[in-house]
């Protein structure tokens, strides 16, 4: 509903387990059929969530930790 209020129509949703090959296939399909792809990880911070690593690899970009954002998140969740 929140996406619709800002003019983004939701056409497809997918759930993919922690399998790099299946995640890559699902992302390739999503990119072929969509102008915008939104991803989330699993149900909490787990070591086996491959989402961000797979996306970074597919985009040919390194993962970089943004310290200012990390500090803001830590402060938010500490309160």
N, C-alpha and C positions, 0 to 999 in steps of 0.2 A: 504493500500500500504506500509506503514511504516513497518508493521509486516512482510510482504513478503520479504522486503529487508534484513531482518535479519534471514530469514529462517523459519519463523512461518507461516504456512498455516491457513487461516481463513476459517472454515467450517460452523459455525453457529453463528447467532446473535439472541439475545432475548431482548425484551423490556417488563418489568414487572412494573406494577403500585405500589404504596405505600401500599402494602398488604403483611404482614409478611408471611402468609401461602403460597401465590403464589410465593413470592420471594424464600422461602425455597425450594419449589418444583422445581422451575427453576434451582436453584443452584445444587440441588441433581441430576437432569437430566444432567446438564452440567458436573458435576464431574464424572458421570458414563461414558460419551462418550468422554471426553477430557483429555489430559495431562496438559493443561494449561487453566485456566479460568481467564479472565480479567473482572473486574467490574468497573462501575462508578456510581456515584449517579445521582441525577436529574439535572435539568437545573439551578443549583445555590444552595446556602446553604439554605435549608429549614428545618424546624423543623420536618417535617413528613417523611424525607428520612430515611428509615430503613435499608439501605444496610449494612453499617459497623456494626451496632448492630447485625443484623441477621447473618452475616458471623462470627463475633466473637463468638456468642453463638453456632453456628454450629461447630466451631473449638474448642470449650471449652477453649477459651482464653479471658482474660480481655482486654478491650480497654485501651491503655496507651497513654497519650499525650507526644510526644517527643519534649521537649522544644527547642532544637537546631533547629530542622526542622521547628517548628512553627515560630521561630525568622527569619529564612531564608525566609520563605514564606511571612511573614509580611513585611520584608525589600524589597522583590521583588515587591510586589503589591503596596507598598507605593511609589515606584519610577516610 
